[in-house]
Amino acid sequence: MNAICQVSHELANPEGWIYVIVVAGYLLAIALGLVLLRLLALLAIIAVVGGGAWYLCHLLATGKIESWEVLLKVGGMLAAGAVTATATLSLYAKSVTD
């Protein structure tokens, strides 16, 4: 129950929505990669990272993020997700072509 409260609290904050957007985008990228639409999957990864970075900058510029902790956490999540999604697609593409 505590985890559900934590998630709903995160989503109530403006910066909480970035988590939903980024995770959904990465899942879309991986799904596209699994059906061999690698170019679209790569574009989805680029769009998620670019859109997430823009949204993060927007929140920072409007003063809705007061701590650098949140900025580093979300930036790290964007980077880690991009690496994970790209590596997943790369490994899948290699297994298909072998």
Beta strands, then each sheet from edge to edge (+ up, - down):
end
